[in-house]
Amino acid sequence: MKSRNYERGVDPAELNDDDLFRELGHMYETRMDALRHAADQALDEHSWRMTKLEAEYLARFPDREVDPDRLREGARARGDAGSAR
């Protein structure tokens, strides 16, 4: 069922997987520009939309593959546990 009152783009729940990935990719491509140059309201909208898209992704893929190198143990194994701080 389509949500006709969804004024902030297509409801992420209504996107197929390919469209969800495309939308997320676009959000990440435009994030730095929005952060550095957008008006406060535009940055708020960008953040809101990105959060909604990411929440939908996590709802669809709760058992997503997690790269062991992205965990603390992986960083410790590389010897750079504190380098990102």
Number of C-alpha atoms within 10 A of each C-alpha: 4 9 10 8 9 9 8 10 8 14 17 18 17 13 15 10 14 9 12 18 15 12 18 18 13 12 17 12 11 11 17 11 11 18 15 9 11 14 11 11 9 13 17 14 14 20 16 12 20 19 13 16 21 16 14 19 18 12 11 12 10 9 8 9 7 8 8 10 12 9 12 13 12 14 16 12 11 10 10 11 14 9 7 6 4
